[in-house]
Amino acid sequence: MDAQATARIPHAFEALPDPRKANRRHKLLDILTIALFGVICGADGWVAVVHYACGKLEWLKTFLDLPNGIPSHDTFGRVFARLDPDAFERCFQAWMDELVKRSGGKLIAIDGKSIRRGAEHAWGDAGMPHMVSAFAQANSMVFAQVKADGKGRELDAIDRLLDLLDLKGAVVTTDALGCQKDVARKVTEAGGRYVLQVKDNHPTLAGKLKATMDDCILDRFAGQRSDYFEETDAGHGRIETRRLWVCWDVGLLGELAAEWPGLRSLIAVERTRDVAGGKKSVERHYYISSLDRRTGAKRVASYVRGHWSVENNLHWQLDVSFNEDQRRIRTGHGAENFSRLARIALNQLKKERTAHVGIAIKRQKCGWDNAYLVKVVTA
């Protein structure tokens, strides 16, 4: 086993400021490395991280200094509670910059998630961390993340996140919360394109867009520049049919069209689900976009569906494989920083593809097999 390969893993974090005083007993890079390895191997809190490290002490000593042995769980808690999350994010991105191509038409899905047990007190939601992540759909990886300053402040987090990203040539998607003129302007000015879902947080736009697209669908877009795509999936006892209409005559919105920077297309997506037993549901969603006629309905559909994959490829895995909603880290920046560790771990586990098993088993395998852990963290 190449211990040097293991020792270079936290190289991107060498510039991370140490929040402790000069009389510290444990090196920050040792703490970061142990924490990351522990999370990859299944630890869901600082006590579990310490138990992991104690069980791997002899191996860890081959490439870490550990001048005073393994830090206590209180030490891990204090360090990560005080660690500057913005500086941690910059180091995270320095690592991700080497791994993720963020332009050239790639889809960047921006979405938020709350850490439910991370509230300041167990009896309420006050202080619950709300993380907003940028997700590269083609790579199935998170490559940027910021914390919203409380529920309802996600827009500020989206704005900060966009400032961090290289958007040139990328297609940015958001849910209805991110459907804002400033978001459209920022993406357009940065050389990207956007697909924004429209809901009742913009009642005038939502009403006009829905009425316009529904009428056009009934009239089969007679006289309008449009395109159509349909696909069907079957599985798990249900059949889902998705129909997408895109119209490039944005003037149908009247004066509203001029209010949205770069607006080039109007989109309606209809999802019909036939479930075993005779149950059927039909729902339509509506979007505005800066995609022009060079992007046909089939490609537009791939961008819309790609955004939905965030729920399956990121949020679901963080909840199920990393037990994020049950994590009870509440002090300082601890919840936010542990969440970032989990996203780093998830990225690396996804990049390693020689083991054809799920994320949960990969984490177990890392705990069992040191060589496989090295393979994951160097992927």
N, C-alpha and C positions, 0 to 999 in steps of 0.2 A: 504493500500500500504506500502511496506517495504522500507522506505527511505534509510536504511542502504545498502540494495541491490543496490540501485541506486548510493549511494555515493562511493561504492567500484569499480565502473566501470573504472575510470582512474587509478586504483592502479598500473598497469603496467607502467604508465608514471610518477610515483613519482620520478624516478631517472633522469628525463629529465632536463638538465641544463636550468636555466632561463637566457635568453640573456640580460635582462634589468638590470639597476642599482638598488642600494639598496632602493632608494626612490620610488619604484613602489607602485601604489595605488590598484592594483588588483592582486589576487593570480593566479599563472600560472595554477594550476589545475582547478580553476574556469573557466578560459578562455578556456582551453582545453575541459572541459566537455560541456560548452555552445556551443562551436564550433561544437563538434561532434554531440550533440543532434540536433542542428540547421540543420546540413547537412543531418542527417538521416530524419528529418522532412520536407525536401524539399528546404532548403536554398541553393542558388547557388552563394552566395557572402557574404561579410562581412556585408553589409547593411541589407540583409535579415536575417542573423544570429542575429543581434541586435534586429530587429523587432520581431523575434521569441521569444528571451529571454525576451523582455519587456512584451510580451503577456503572458508569463509563469512565471513572476517574483515571485508571491506568492508561486507557487509550487517549483521553484528552490531554494527559500530561506529556504525550509524545509531540504535541505541536502547540500547546498553550503554556504560558509561563506559570500561572496559578501559584503565585508566591505564598499565599496563605490558604491554599486549598480551595474548596468549592464555596462560593459566597452563600450566605443564608437566604432564605426566601424573603426575609425582611429587606435585605440588601438589594435584591432584584426589584422588589416593590418600590423602594425609595428611589433607586436610580432611574427606573423607567417612569416613575411619577414626575420626576424633575427634568427628564431629558427633553430638550427643546424639540417639539414635534415638527416644526418647520425645517430645522436643520436635519432632523432624521429623514424627512421627506426628500430633501435635496440629495442626501446620500443615496437614498433608495432610487431616485431617478438617475443618478450617476451610474448606478448598477444597471438599471433598466435600459439606459441609452445604448448599451452594448448588446441588448437582447431583442429589442422590439423596433421594427421599422414602422414609423408612425405617419407615413405619408404615402404618396403614389396611389391615391384612390382607396386607401384602406378605411375601414369603418371604425370610428371612435364613438363608443356608446357611453354616455354620461348618465349616471344614475346614483341615487342615494340609498342608504340603509341605516337604520337605527340599531344600536346595540342595547337591547331591551333591559338586560340585568346590569347595565353599566351606569344606571342612574345614581345620583348622590345618596339616595336613601331607598331602602327596599320597599317602602310603602308608597312611592310616587314616581312620576316620570321626570322630576326636576333634575337637570344636569345630565339627562340621557344623551350619550354621544351620538351624533348623526354624521356619518361618514359619506362623503361624495367621492366616487371613484370614476376614473376614466379607464375604460375597458377596451382593449384591442381585440375585436371580435375574431379577426383572422388568426391571431395567435392564442386566443383564449387566455389572455394575460391582463392583469392590472398593471398599468405603468405610471399612474399618478393617483394621488389620493389626498384630500384635505378634509378637515373637520369643519362642519357648520357650527356657528356659534349659537346653538340652540335651535329648537324646532321652529320652523318658519323662517329661518335664516339661510336655507339651502341656496337661495339665489346668490347670496354673497359668496358662498363656497364655490358655486359654478363659475362665477366671474373670476375668482382667484385661480381656479383650476384651468380655465381657458388661457390665462396669462402664462401658465407653466408649460403649455403644450406647443409643439410645432404643428400647426394646422394646415400648412401648405399642401394642397393636393388631397387632403383627407375629407371624408364625409362625416359630419358630427350629427349624432342623433341624441335627442333628449325626450323625456316624458313631458306631460303637459306643464309641469312646474317650470321647466326650462324654456317654455315657449315665450320668449321675451324679445322685444325689439333690440335691446342691447346685446343679447346673445347672438341674434342674427347679424347685427352689425359687426361684432367682434370676430365672428367666424369668417364673414365675408371679407373683411379688411385684412385678415391673416392669410387669405388665399385658399380658404376651405369652402366647403358647401355644407348645407344643413338640411335636416329633415326634422321638423318640430311638430309634435302632436298638439292638437288644439282641443281644449275642453272648456268647461264653464268658467275657468278663471279669466277668460276673455269672452264674455257672453255675446258681445256684438259680433266679433269675428266668428265665434263658434256657430252662432245662429245663421249668419250669412253664408258661411262655408258649407254648412250642412244643407241648407235649402238649395244652394247653387248646385252642389254635387248630386244631391238626390234628384233634382229636376233633370240634370244632364243625363243621369243614368237612365231615368225613365224615357228620355228622348233619344237615348243611344248616342248622345253627344253629336247630334245632327248639326253640321256646320262648324263644329269645334275641333281644334287640334288636340287629339287625345290618343291614348293607347290603353291596352287592357291585357291583364295576365291572370291566369287561374292555375291553381295547383291543389292537389288532394293528397292527404296523408291518412293512412289507416294504421291502427295499432292500439293496444290496451283497451280493446272493446269499444272503440269509437272511430268514426270517420270525420275528419276535419277538412273542409273545403275553404280555401282562401281566394277571394277575388279582389283584384286591385285595379282601380281606374285612376289614371293620371291625366290631367288636363293642363295644357300649357297656355291657355287663354286666361291669364290671371286678372285681366281687366273685368272679368265677370264679378269680381269682388267690389268693383266700383272704387271709391276713394280709399277704401281700406288697403288696397293693393300697394299704394304708394307709401304707406306707413312702414312697410317691412323691407329692410335693405336686402337687395339681391333677389327678391321673390321672383321665381320663374315657373312654379308649378303648384297645382292643387291636387290633393290625393285623397281618395276614399278607399278604405280596406274593409271588406265584409268577411266575417268568419262564421261559417255554419258548422255546427257540431251535431252529428248524429250519434247518440250513445245507445249501446245495447239496451233493449227494453223499451225502445220507442221514443225516448226523450230527445228533443231537438231544441237547439238554441241558435239564434242569429243575432249578431251584433255588428255594428259598423263603427269604425274609428276614422277620424279625419286629420289630415296633416297639411302643412304648408312647407314648401321646399324651395331651395335655390337651384335644384337640379334642372337642367335645360333639356331640350328635345334630343340631344345626343344620348341621354340616359333613358332607355326604353323602360316600359312597365316591368319587365322581368327583373332588370337590375334594381329598380326602385323597390320591388317586392323583397329582394334579397337584403336591402338595407333595413327595411322595416322589420323583417323577421330577425335580422341580426341583432337589432336592439332588444327584442324579446328574449334573446338567448342570454342576456345578462342575468335574468332571473334564474335560469337553469345552470349556467356555467359559472356564476359568481356567487350570488346570494344564497342559492340553495346549497352549494357546496360549503360555504362558510357556516351556514346553520347546521347542516347535517354532519359534514366531515370534520368541522372545526368547532362545533357546538357553540357558536359565537353568541347566540341570543341568551345562553345560560351562563355566560362568563361573568363573574362578580368581582371585577376589578374597578374600583370606584375612586381611587385617590389620585389627585393631580392629573397628569397627562397619561396615566397608566393605561386606561382603556383604549385611548387613541393609539398609543405606541404599541400595545399588544396586538391591536387590530392590524397595524402595519406589518408586524412580524408574521401574522397569519397570512396576509396577502403575499408577502415575499415567499413564504413556505409554499403556498398554493401555486404561485408562478413556477417555482423550481420543480415541484412535483409534476406539473403538467408538461414541462419541457422534457423531462426524462421519459422516454417512450420504449425502453427495452422491456420493461415489465408490463404486460398487457392485463392489468388489473385496475380497479378503481382507486380513488385517492385514499380512502380509508386503509386499504390493504397496503398501499405504497408507504403510508406513514408507519404502519406496523413493521413492514420489511426494513425500513430505515433504522428502526429501533433494534431489530434483530441482527442486522448485517451492516457493520461499519463501512465496508467497501461500497455497498449500495448507497449509503448515506452520502459518501464522498461523490459518487456519481451524480446524485440528485443535486447537491449544492454546487457542483461544477458544470451542470448541464448548460 
